[in-house]
Amino acid sequence: MKNLLYVSALSLGLTIGCGSDSDDRTNDSELNFTLEGFESIEAGSQQEINGEIDSDIPLANIKASVKDASGASVYGFKFVSEGFEGADDVRFGLDGDEGVSLRFEVSEHVVDGDYTASIVVTDNNGNQVNKTFKFSVKGGAVQDLEDARKLEAGSDKHATLGSSIDFDESKVCVIGTIATECGGAENIDLVYATGADNDINYIWAPREVADSLGTKWGILSNASNIMFHKVNLTDSEVASVKASSMIESLWDRTKATDTKLAVEEGDSFVVKTSEDQYALIFVDAITANEDGTMSLVFKVKQL
Protein backbone atom coordinates (compact mmCIF):
# COMPACT_ATOMS: atom_id res chain seq x y z
CA MET A 1 0.00 0.00 0.00
CA LYS A 2 1.30 3.43 -0.89
CA ASN A 3 1.85 6.19 1.63
CA LEU A 4 -0.09 9.26 0.53
CA LEU A 5 0.78 12.35 2.54
CA TYR A 6 -1.22 15.43 1.64
CA VAL A 7 -0.40 18.91 2.92
CA SER A 8 -2.99 21.66 2.65
CA ALA A 9 -2.39 25.40 2.98
CA LEU A 10 -3.61 27.02 6.18
CA SER A 11 -4.53 30.63 5.48
CA LEU A 12 -2.67 33.09 7.69
CA GLY A 13 -3.03 36.10 5.43
CA LEU A 14 -0.16 34.85 3.25
CA THR A 15 0.06 34.44 -0.50
CA ILE A 16 0.56 30.87 -1.70
CA GLY A 17 2.70 30.24 -4.80
CA CYS A 18 4.27 27.35 -6.67
CA GLY A 19 7.44 25.57 -5.67
CA SER A 20 10.17 24.82 -8.18
CA ASP A 21 10.60 21.35 -9.66
CA SER A 22 14.03 20.32 -8.40
CA ASP A 23 13.84 16.62 -7.61
CA ASP A 24 17.05 14.97 -6.43
CA ARG A 25 16.52 11.23 -6.15
CA THR A 26 19.29 8.99 -4.89
CA ASN A 27 18.02 6.01 -6.94
CA ASP A 28 14.96 4.79 -8.83
CA SER A 29 11.85 4.55 -6.67
CA GLU A 30 8.18 5.35 -6.51
CA LEU A 31 8.65 8.45 -4.39
CA ASN A 32 6.90 11.53 -5.74
CA PHE A 33 6.63 14.93 -4.10
CA THR A 34 4.69 17.93 -5.35
CA LEU A 35 4.86 21.19 -3.47
CA GLU A 36 3.26 24.62 -3.42
CA GLY A 37 5.27 26.98 -1.28
CA PHE A 38 4.30 30.47 -0.18
CA GLU A 39 5.43 33.69 -1.81
CA SER A 40 5.63 35.73 1.38
CA ILE A 41 5.35 35.33 5.13
CA GLU A 42 5.15 37.73 8.05
CA ALA A 43 7.98 37.53 10.57
CA GLY A 44 6.78 35.97 13.82
CA SER A 45 4.15 33.80 12.11
CA GLN A 46 3.75 30.25 10.85
CA GLN A 47 2.42 28.68 7.67
CA GLU A 48 1.35 25.19 6.71
CA ILE A 49 2.67 24.07 3.34
CA ASN A 50 0.58 22.78 0.47
CA GLY A 51 1.74 19.64 -1.31
CA GLU A 52 1.49 15.87 -1.78
CA ILE A 53 3.82 12.94 -1.18
CA ASP A 54 3.27 9.61 -2.91
CA SER A 55 5.53 6.72 -1.85
CA ASP A 56 5.60 2.94 -2.27
CA ILE A 57 7.23 2.42 1.11
CA PRO A 58 7.01 4.18 4.50
CA LEU A 59 8.65 7.55 4.87
CA ALA A 60 11.62 8.04 7.19
CA ASN A 61 11.74 11.82 7.58
CA ILE A 62 11.13 15.25 6.12
CA LYS A 63 13.80 17.91 6.61
CA ALA A 64 14.16 21.51 5.51
CA SER A 65 16.67 24.33 5.35
CA VAL A 66 16.58 28.02 4.43
CA LYS A 67 19.25 30.06 2.66
CA ASP A 68 19.52 33.76 1.95
CA ALA A 69 20.16 35.42 -1.41
CA SER A 70 23.89 34.71 -1.12
CA GLY A 71 23.30 30.98 -0.59
CA ALA A 72 24.27 30.99 3.10
CA SER A 73 22.26 29.09 5.72
CA VAL A 74 20.06 31.35 7.84
CA TYR A 75 19.16 31.11 11.52
CA GLY A 76 15.61 31.93 12.63
CA PHE A 77 13.50 29.56 10.54
CA LYS A 78 11.97 26.35 11.89
CA PHE A 79 10.36 23.50 9.98
CA VAL A 80 8.02 21.24 11.97
CA SER A 81 6.68 17.90 10.70
CA GLU A 82 4.47 15.70 12.85
CA GLY A 83 2.75 12.36 12.50
CA PHE A 84 4.15 11.14 9.18
CA GLU A 85 7.03 8.72 9.94
CA GLY A 86 6.07 5.21 8.85
CA ALA A 87 2.65 6.56 7.87
CA ASP A 88 0.24 4.61 5.67
CA ASP A 89 -2.51 6.46 3.76
CA VAL A 90 -2.22 9.52 5.95
CA ARG A 91 -3.62 12.91 5.05
CA PHE A 92 -2.72 16.14 6.77
CA GLY A 93 -3.56 19.78 6.37
CA LEU A 94 -6.97 21.38 6.75
CA ASP A 95 -8.74 18.06 6.18
CA GLY A 96 -6.00 15.85 7.55
CA ASP A 97 -5.84 13.38 10.40
CA GLU A 98 -5.54 14.73 13.93
CA GLY A 99 -1.98 15.25 15.11
CA VAL A 100 -0.45 15.35 11.62
CA SER A 101 1.09 18.61 10.46
CA LEU A 102 3.76 20.06 8.19
CA ARG A 103 4.41 23.71 8.96
CA PHE A 104 6.97 26.46 8.66
CA GLU A 105 7.73 28.95 11.45
CA VAL A 106 9.61 32.25 11.14
CA SER A 107 11.13 34.12 14.09
CA GLU A 108 10.06 37.70 14.64
CA HIS A 109 13.78 38.56 14.72
CA VAL A 110 14.43 37.63 11.07
CA VAL A 111 14.91 40.69 8.85
CA ASP A 112 12.97 41.41 5.66
CA GLY A 113 14.43 39.91 2.51
CA ASP A 114 14.33 37.14 -0.07
CA TYR A 115 15.03 33.55 0.92
CA THR A 116 14.95 30.03 -0.52
CA ALA A 117 13.50 27.03 1.32
CA SER A 118 14.57 23.48 0.51
CA ILE A 119 12.44 20.52 1.66
CA VAL A 120 13.82 16.99 1.41
CA VAL A 121 11.64 13.88 1.75
CA THR A 122 13.38 10.56 2.54
CA ASP A 123 11.85 7.07 2.58
CA ASN A 124 12.99 4.05 4.58
CA ASN A 125 15.17 2.86 1.68
CA GLY A 126 17.11 6.12 1.61
CA ASN A 127 15.47 7.45 -1.55
CA GLN A 128 15.06 11.23 -1.56
CA VAL A 129 13.18 13.96 -3.36
CA ASN A 130 14.15 17.60 -2.87
CA LYS A 131 11.87 20.57 -3.64
CA THR A 132 12.72 24.25 -3.31
CA PHE A 133 10.74 27.47 -3.41
CA LYS A 134 11.57 31.14 -3.05
CA PHE A 135 9.76 33.45 -0.64
CA SER A 136 10.12 36.81 1.06
CA VAL A 137 9.85 37.82 4.72
CA LYS A 138 7.89 40.95 5.58
CA GLY A 139 7.42 42.88 8.82
CA GLY A 140 10.72 41.62 10.21
CA ALA A 141 13.19 43.03 12.70
CA VAL A 142 15.32 46.10 12.09
CA GLN A 143 18.69 45.22 10.56
CA ASP A 144 21.22 46.88 12.86
CA LEU A 145 24.19 44.51 12.63
CA GLU A 146 27.06 44.72 10.18
CA ASP A 147 29.05 41.81 8.80
CA ALA A 148 30.63 39.48 11.34
CA ARG A 149 33.87 40.73 12.85
CA LYS A 150 36.91 38.68 13.79
CA LEU A 151 39.38 38.82 16.67
CA GLU A 152 42.43 36.73 17.52
CA ALA A 153 43.40 36.37 21.16
CA GLY A 154 46.31 34.60 22.81
CA SER A 155 46.06 32.53 25.96
CA ASP A 156 47.25 34.07 29.22
CA LYS A 157 50.77 32.71 28.62
CA HIS A 158 51.09 33.78 24.97
CA ALA A 159 54.22 35.83 24.28
CA THR A 160 52.64 38.64 22.25
CA LEU A 161 48.87 38.34 21.74
CA GLY A 162 46.52 39.79 24.34
CA SER A 163 44.01 37.72 26.30
CA SER A 164 41.55 40.40 27.45
CA ILE A 165 38.69 40.97 24.99
CA ASP A 166 36.38 43.97 24.58
CA PHE A 167 33.66 42.97 22.10
CA ASP A 168 31.93 46.36 22.15
CA GLU A 169 35.03 48.02 20.72
CA SER A 170 36.47 44.98 18.90
CA LYS A 171 39.73 45.08 20.86
CA VAL A 172 42.11 42.59 22.45
CA CYS A 173 44.55 43.87 25.07
CA VAL A 174 47.52 42.45 26.95
CA ILE A 175 47.50 42.96 30.71
CA GLY A 176 49.79 45.95 30.62
CA THR A 177 47.64 47.88 28.12
CA ILE A 178 44.17 47.28 29.57
CA ALA A 179 44.09 50.80 31.00
CA THR A 180 45.50 52.59 27.96
CA GLU A 181 44.27 50.51 25.01
CA CYS A 182 40.96 49.14 26.32
CA GLY A 183 39.99 52.08 28.50
CA GLY A 184 40.18 50.21 31.80
CA ALA A 185 39.16 46.92 33.38
CA GLU A 186 35.49 47.87 33.35
CA ASN A 187 35.46 47.47 29.54
CA ILE A 188 36.80 43.90 29.44
CA ASP A 189 34.16 41.33 28.55
CA LEU A 190 36.09 38.05 28.54
CA VAL A 191 39.55 36.67 29.15
CA TYR A 192 41.00 33.72 27.24
CA ALA A 193 43.17 31.57 29.53
CA THR A 194 44.04 27.90 29.79
CA GLY A 195 44.18 27.76 33.57
CA ALA A 196 46.36 25.50 35.71
CA ASP A 197 45.88 22.42 33.50
CA ASN A 198 47.31 24.21 30.41
CA ASP A 199 45.52 21.92 27.92
CA ILE A 200 41.92 23.09 28.31
CA ASN A 201 40.83 26.37 26.75
CA TYR A 202 38.57 28.54 28.85
CA ILE A 203 36.79 31.81 28.50
CA TRP A 204 36.63 33.54 31.86
CA ALA A 205 34.63 36.30 33.45
CA PRO A 206 37.25 39.02 34.16
CA ARG A 207 36.64 39.06 37.93
CA GLU A 208 37.10 35.29 38.12
CA VAL A 209 40.50 35.58 36.43
CA ALA A 210 41.58 38.09 39.06
CA ASP A 211 40.44 35.75 41.85
CA SER A 212 41.78 32.49 40.38
CA LEU A 213 44.92 33.08 38.31
CA GLY A 214 47.16 35.14 40.51
CA THR A 215 48.16 38.68 41.35
CA LYS A 216 49.22 39.64 37.82
CA TRP A 217 45.50 39.84 36.98
CA GLY A 218 44.75 42.19 39.87
CA ILE A 219 43.75 45.00 37.51
CA LEU A 220 40.60 43.00 36.67
CA SER A 221 39.39 42.78 40.28
CA ASN A 222 37.08 45.73 39.59
CA ALA A 223 35.91 44.52 36.18
CA SER A 224 32.24 44.27 35.21
CA ASN A 225 30.19 41.25 36.25
CA ILE A 226 30.15 39.61 32.80
CA MET A 227 27.80 36.66 32.11
CA PHE A 228 27.76 34.18 29.22
CA HIS A 229 26.48 30.78 28.10
CA LYS A 230 26.74 28.45 25.12
CA VAL A 231 24.23 28.28 22.26
CA ASN A 232 24.02 25.89 19.31
CA LEU A 233 24.69 27.84 16.12
CA THR A 234 27.01 27.11 13.22
CA ASP A 235 29.45 29.66 11.83
CA SER A 236 27.15 30.43 8.88
CA GLU A 237 24.17 30.84 11.20
CA VAL A 238 26.11 33.28 13.37
CA ALA A 239 27.09 35.23 10.26
CA SER A 240 23.45 35.26 9.06
CA VAL A 241 22.10 37.06 12.15
CA LYS A 242 21.33 40.63 11.09
CA ALA A 243 19.31 41.97 14.03
CA SER A 244 20.62 42.56 17.55
CA SER A 245 17.17 41.55 18.82
CA MET A 246 17.89 38.00 17.56
CA ILE A 247 21.01 37.81 19.74
CA GLU A 248 19.09 39.13 22.72
CA SER A 249 16.41 36.47 22.13
CA LEU A 250 19.13 33.79 22.44
CA TRP A 251 20.18 35.09 25.84
CA ASP A 252 18.95 33.06 28.82
CA ARG A 253 19.92 34.44 32.22
CA THR A 254 19.21 31.10 33.90
CA LYS A 255 21.96 29.45 31.81
CA ALA A 256 24.59 32.10 32.51
CA THR A 257 25.77 30.59 35.79
CA ASP A 258 29.45 29.76 35.17
CA THR A 259 32.35 32.16 35.67
CA LYS A 260 34.50 30.16 33.27
CA LEU A 261 33.56 27.99 30.32
CA ALA A 262 35.57 25.34 28.48
CA VAL A 263 35.36 25.94 24.73
CA GLU A 264 36.40 24.08 21.60
CA GLU A 265 36.58 24.91 17.93
CA GLY A 266 33.01 25.07 16.57
CA ASP A 267 31.42 26.23 19.83
CA SER A 268 29.18 29.29 19.93
CA PHE A 269 28.07 31.37 22.89
CA VAL A 270 26.31 34.58 23.90
CA VAL A 271 27.87 37.24 26.12
CA LYS A 272 26.19 40.12 27.91
CA THR A 273 28.89 42.74 27.54
CA SER A 274 30.11 45.52 29.81
CA GLU A 275 27.93 47.92 27.79
CA ASP A 276 24.83 45.74 28.41
CA GLN A 277 24.78 44.60 24.81
CA TYR A 278 24.52 41.01 23.60
CA ALA A 279 27.37 39.56 21.55
CA LEU A 280 27.08 36.31 19.59
CA ILE A 281 30.44 34.55 19.25
CA PHE A 282 31.67 31.55 17.24
CA VAL A 283 35.01 29.84 17.99
CA ASP A 284 36.47 29.67 14.49
CA ALA A 285 39.87 28.17 15.35
CA ILE A 286 41.79 27.27 18.47
CA THR A 287 45.10 25.74 19.58
CA ALA A 288 45.10 23.94 22.90
CA ASN A 289 48.24 24.69 24.87
CA GLU A 290 49.51 27.21 27.39
CA ASP A 291 50.52 29.71 24.70
CA GLY A 292 47.66 28.89 22.33
CA THR A 293 45.54 31.18 20.20
CA MET A 294 41.81 31.51 19.67
CA SER A 295 40.14 33.02 16.60
CA LEU A 296 36.63 34.34 17.26
CA VAL A 297 33.95 35.41 14.77
CA PHE A 298 31.27 37.55 16.39
CA LYS A 299 28.27 39.81 15.92
CA VAL A 300 27.45 42.75 18.20
CA LYS A 301 25.71 46.07 17.60
CA GLN A 302 28.20 48.88 17.13
CA LEU A 303 28.00 51.64 19.73
Wavefront OBJ file of the C-alpha trace (Angstrom):
o trace
v 0.000 0.000 0.000
v 1.301 3.429 -0.887
v 1.852 6.185 1.633
v -0.086 9.258 0.525
v 0.785 12.350 2.539
v -1.222 15.435 1.637
v -0.402 18.911 2.923
v -2.987 21.664 2.654
v -2.394 25.399 2.982
v -3.606 27.024 6.180
v -4.533 30.628 5.475
v -2.669 33.086 7.693
v -3.028 36.097 5.433
v -0.162 34.852 3.251
v 0.063 34.439 -0.497
v 0.563 30.869 -1.704
v 2.705 30.244 -4.795
v 4.272 27.355 -6.665
v 7.444 25.572 -5.674
v 10.168 24.823 -8.182
v 10.597 21.352 -9.657
v 14.029 20.320 -8.404
v 13.838 16.617 -7.608
v 17.052 14.969 -6.434
v 16.523 11.232 -6.153
v 19.285 8.994 -4.890
v 18.021 6.006 -6.939
v 14.957 4.792 -8.826
v 11.854 4.552 -6.674
v 8.176 5.352 -6.506
v 8.649 8.448 -4.390
v 6.900 11.527 -5.737
v 6.634 14.931 -4.103
v 4.692 17.931 -5.349
v 4.856 21.194 -3.465
v 3.256 24.620 -3.422
v 5.270 26.982 -1.283
v 4.302 30.468 -0.177
v 5.434 33.689 -1.814
v 5.634 35.734 1.383
v 5.346 35.328 5.128
v 5.149 37.729 8.054
v 7.980 37.534 10.573
v 6.777 35.967 13.820
v 4.153 33.798 12.112
v 3.755 30.253 10.855
v 2.423 28.680 7.673
v 1.348 25.189 6.710
v 2.673 24.075 3.345
v 0.582 22.785 0.469
v 1.740 19.638 -1.313
v 1.493 15.873 -1.778
v 3.824 12.943 -1.178
v 3.272 9.608 -2.911
v 5.529 6.716 -1.853
v 5.597 2.940 -2.273
v 7.226 2.424 1.109
v 7.011 4.178 4.495
v 8.652 7.553 4.870
v 11.622 8.042 7.188
v 11.739 11.818 7.582
v 11.129 15.250 6.124
v 13.802 17.913 6.609
v 14.155 21.514 5.515
v 16.674 24.334 5.352
v 16.580 28.021 4.434
v 19.249 30.065 2.661
v 19.519 33.762 1.950
v 20.157 35.425 -1.410
v 23.892 34.706 -1.119
v 23.298 30.980 -0.585
v 24.268 30.987 3.096
v 22.259 29.092 5.722
v 20.061 31.346 7.837
v 19.161 31.114 11.521
v 15.606 31.931 12.633
v 13.496 29.559 10.538
v 11.970 26.355 11.891
v 10.357 23.496 9.982
v 8.019 21.240 11.975
v 6.685 17.901 10.702
v 4.469 15.704 12.854
v 2.748 12.357 12.501
v 4.149 11.144 9.177
v 7.026 8.724 9.935
v 6.070 5.212 8.846
v 2.654 6.562 7.873
v 0.236 4.606 5.669
v -2.514 6.456 3.761
v -2.216 9.517 5.951
v -3.619 12.909 5.055
v -2.717 16.142 6.773
v -3.562 19.778 6.372
v -6.974 21.381 6.746
v -8.743 18.055 6.178
v -6.000 15.848 7.552
v -5.842 13.384 10.404
v -5.541 14.732 13.927
v -1.983 15.245 15.106
v -0.454 15.346 11.623
v 1.091 18.609 10.462
v 3.756 20.055 8.186
v 4.414 23.707 8.959
v 6.966 26.455 8.660
v 7.727 28.949 11.451
v 9.607 32.253 11.141
v 11.125 34.118 14.088
v 10.060 37.705 14.642
v 13.779 38.562 14.720
v 14.429 37.631 11.071
v 14.910 40.694 8.847
v 12.971 41.413 5.665
v 14.431 39.906 2.511
v 14.334 37.143 -0.072
v 15.034 33.547 0.923
v 14.951 30.028 -0.516
v 13.503 27.033 1.316
v 14.569 23.481 0.507
v 12.439 20.523 1.662
v 13.825 16.986 1.411
v 11.636 13.877 1.748
v 13.381 10.559 2.536
v 11.852 7.075 2.576
v 12.992 4.052 4.579
v 15.171 2.860 1.677
v 17.106 6.124 1.612
v 15.467 7.447 -1.552
v 15.058 11.228 -1.561
v 13.183 13.964 -3.360
v 14.150 17.604 -2.869
v 11.873 20.571 -3.636
v 12.722 24.254 -3.313
v 10.745 27.469 -3.414
v 11.565 31.143 -3.049
v 9.762 33.453 -0.642
v 10.124 36.813 1.060
v 9.850 37.821 4.718
v 7.890 40.954 5.582
v 7.424 42.880 8.825
v 10.716 41.623 10.212
v 13.191 43.025 12.703
v 15.323 46.100 12.092
v 18.686 45.223 10.561
v 21.220 46.883 12.861
v 24.193 44.507 12.632
v 27.058 44.725 10.180
v 29.054 41.809 8.803
v 30.634 39.481 11.337
v 33.874 40.727 12.853
v 36.914 38.676 13.793
v 39.380 38.819 16.673
v 42.426 36.734 17.525
v 43.403 36.366 21.158
v 46.309 34.600 22.810
v 46.059 32.534 25.960
v 47.255 34.073 29.219
v 50.772 32.711 28.618
v 51.090 33.776 24.972
v 54.216 35.825 24.285
v 52.641 38.638 22.247
v 48.872 38.339 21.744
v 46.522 39.787 24.340
v 44.008 37.724 26.297
v 41.548 40.404 27.452
v 38.694 40.970 24.994
v 36.380 43.969 24.577
v 33.660 42.966 22.102
v 31.933 46.357 22.153
v 35.033 48.025 20.717
v 36.467 44.980 18.897
v 39.726 45.079 20.862
v 42.107 42.592 22.448
v 44.555 43.868 25.071
v 47.516 42.449 26.946
v 47.501 42.958 30.706
v 49.789 45.950 30.622
v 47.641 47.882 28.116
v 44.168 47.277 29.573
v 44.088 50.797 30.999
v 45.504 52.592 27.963
v 44.270 50.508 25.007
v 40.964 49.139 26.319
v 39.985 52.082 28.502
v 40.184 50.206 31.796
v 39.163 46.921 33.379
v 35.487 47.872 33.348
v 35.457 47.473 29.535
v 36.805 43.901 29.444
v 34.156 41.330 28.552
v 36.089 38.046 28.539
v 39.554 36.667 29.148
v 41.004 33.716 27.236
v 43.170 31.571 29.534
v 44.044 27.897 29.789
v 44.180 27.765 33.570
v 46.359 25.503 35.712
v 45.884 22.415 33.504
v 47.309 24.208 30.412
v 45.524 21.924 27.922
v 41.921 23.090 28.313
v 40.831 26.371 26.752
v 38.566 28.544 28.853
v 36.788 31.813 28.500
v 36.633 33.540 31.857
v 34.635 36.302 33.450
v 37.250 39.020 34.161
v 36.639 39.064 37.926
v 37.096 35.292 38.119
v 40.496 35.578 36.432
v 41.582 38.086 39.064
v 40.442 35.749 41.846
v 41.782 32.489 40.378
v 44.920 33.078 38.309
v 47.157 35.138 40.510
v 48.157 38.677 41.348
v 49.220 39.645 37.815
v 45.497 39.845 36.981
v 44.745 42.187 39.867
v 43.750 45.000 37.509
v 40.598 43.003 36.666
v 39.392 42.780 40.277
v 37.076 45.725 39.594
v 35.907 44.515 36.180
v 32.244 44.275 35.206
v 30.194 41.245 36.247
v 30.145 39.607 32.804
v 27.797 36.663 32.110
v 27.758 34.178 29.220
v 26.477 30.783 28.100
v 26.741 28.449 25.120
v 24.235 28.284 22.262
v 24.023 25.890 19.315
v 24.687 27.837 16.118
v 27.011 27.112 13.219
v 29.447 29.657 11.825
v 27.149 30.427 8.879
v 24.170 30.835 11.203
v 26.113 33.281 13.370
v 27.095 35.228 10.256
v 23.455 35.255 9.065
v 22.103 37.062 12.146
v 21.327 40.634 11.090
v 19.306 41.974 14.028
v 20.616 42.556 17.552
v 17.173 41.550 18.819
v 17.893 38.003 17.559
v 21.012 37.806 19.737
v 19.086 39.128 22.725
v 16.409 36.471 22.135
v 19.125 33.788 22.438
v 20.184 35.090 25.839
v 18.954 33.063 28.815
v 19.920 34.439 32.217
v 19.207 31.096 33.903
v 21.956 29.448 31.805
v 24.589 32.097 32.512
v 25.768 30.594 35.788
v 29.448 29.758 35.169
v 32.349 32.163 35.668
v 34.498 30.157 33.266
v 33.558 27.991 30.321
v 35.574 25.338 28.477
v 35.356 25.940 24.734
v 36.396 24.075 21.602
v 36.576 24.908 17.929
v 33.013 25.075 16.567
v 31.419 26.231 19.830
v 29.182 29.287 19.933
v 28.072 31.370 22.893
v 26.309 34.578 23.905
v 27.874 37.235 26.121
v 26.192 40.116 27.911
v 28.892 42.742 27.535
v 30.109 45.516 29.811
v 27.928 47.920 27.790
v 24.834 45.735 28.414
v 24.782 44.604 24.812
v 24.518 41.009 23.601
v 27.371 39.560 21.553
v 27.084 36.310 19.585
v 30.444 34.550 19.247
v 31.668 31.553 17.242
v 35.005 29.840 17.985
v 36.471 29.668 14.492
v 39.867 28.167 15.346
v 41.788 27.267 18.474
v 45.101 25.739 19.578
v 45.104 23.940 22.901
v 48.239 24.694 24.870
v 49.507 27.206 27.386
v 50.520 29.707 24.700
v 47.658 28.889 22.329
v 45.541 31.180 20.198
v 41.806 31.514 19.670
v 40.136 33.021 16.599
v 36.632 34.342 17.257
v 33.952 35.412 14.771
v 31.270 37.551 16.386
v 28.268 39.807 15.924
v 27.452 42.750 18.198
v 25.711 46.068 17.597
v 28.201 48.884 17.130
v 27.995 51.640 19.731
l 1 2 3 4 5 6 7 8 9 10 11 12 13 14 15 16 17 18 19 20 21 22 23 24 25 26 27 28 29 30 31 32 33 34 35 36 37 38 39 40 41 42 43 44 45 46 47 48 49 50 51 52 53 54 55 56 57 58 59 60 61 62 63 64 65 66 67 68 69 70 71 72 73 74 75 76 77 78 79 80 81 82 83 84 85 86 87 88 89 90 91 92 93 94 95 96 97 98 99 100 101 102 103 104 105 106 107 108 109 110 111 112 113 114 115 116 117 118 119 120 121 122 123 124 125 126 127 128 129 130 131 132 133 134 135 136 137 138 139 140 141 142 143 144 145 146 147 148 149 150 151 152 153 154 155 156 157 158 159 160 161 162 163 164 165 166 167 168 169 170 171 172 173 174 175 176 177 178 179 180 181 182 183 184 185 186 187 188 189 190 191 192 193 194 195 196 197 198 199 200 201 202 203 204 205 206 207 208 209 210 211 212 213 214 215 216 217 218 219 220 221 222 223 224 225 226 227 228 229 230 231 232 233 234 235 236 237 238 239 240 241 242 243 244 245 246 247 248 249 250 251 252 253 254 255 256 257 258 259 260 261 262 263 264 265 266 267 268 269 270 271 272 273 274 275 276 277 278 279 280 281 282 283 284 285 286 287 288 289 290 291 292 293 294 295 296 297 298 299 300 301 302 303
